[in-house]
Amino acid sequence: MKDIVDTLRWYEQMGVDETISETPVNSFNQVKKKPTKQPVVANKNIFQVQEKDATLSGPSEIAINVRKKAGECKNLDELRELVTNFKDIAITKTATNTVFSDGNPEAEIMMVGEAPGAEEDARGIPFCGASGKMLDQMLSHIGLNREKNFYITNTIFWRPPGNRRPTPEELAICAPFVEKHVALIKPKLIILIGGTAVTALLDSNQGISKLRGNFYDYNNEYLDSPIKTTAIFHPSYLLRSPGQKRLAWKDCLMLKNYIKEQGIKI
Ligand code: URA
């Protein structure tokens, strides 16, 4: 008995705190499922339906539908309602809350992180846990605070089980929500927090270490013109690798200068 308790304790410490996988599995259906003749080949196009006999619509249909519905949102309240009522992605079933955004929607700076963690899921507020506290503290040194001068969201709006990274499929499905979100806020500067946000918005295969410290043009189909965008280390990475805080501070100073030079309102 003690061994089992020790094993469970060890699992918990390693982050294995939930007995669920990325997607819910209907074990009753599996018994009836006919064996497929050929293995499913990974398809480059993640929007394509991979199983012909899938009862749920495949990612392609979901993503197309999301793009159409997001395009129809005329304001932030409509987008928030659309996202909150969205159920066509498995993580919505395991999450406690939809974590849409926080901060000042009138701000000229928008931040995009990765995905809600446990605390964010429990409270429905992005970056309200340990990494959020560190982010707020870091940004406060250059005059930024979310009540006043920035708006913050994530690449996906529900906590992935066990805090795993969002899958490419989840990112692709949520992409139109995020794109429309940016277009409705229309910031003058976007700050991407961590590698997942970079992958989701910048379509670059370069890592955060290469991309930080520079500005890029971000554009999407809902925008009239590109928006200057930069990337910073994710605070959870800085909590694990405090030696990188030196570079993070350099990035903060770069941001401070840029905001001043460009006359961005803070
Ligand atoms: N990490 C993120 O990327 N987003 C959150 O909201 C919390 C932690």
Boltz pocket constraint, residues with backbone or C-beta under 6 A from the ligand:
constraints:
  - pocket:
      binder: B
      contacts: [[A, 113], [A, 114], [A, 115], [A, 116], [A, 117], [A, 120], [A, 125], [A, 126], [A, 127], [A, 128], [A, 129], [A, 131], [A, 132], [A, 153], [A, 154], [A, 193]]
      max_distance: 6.0
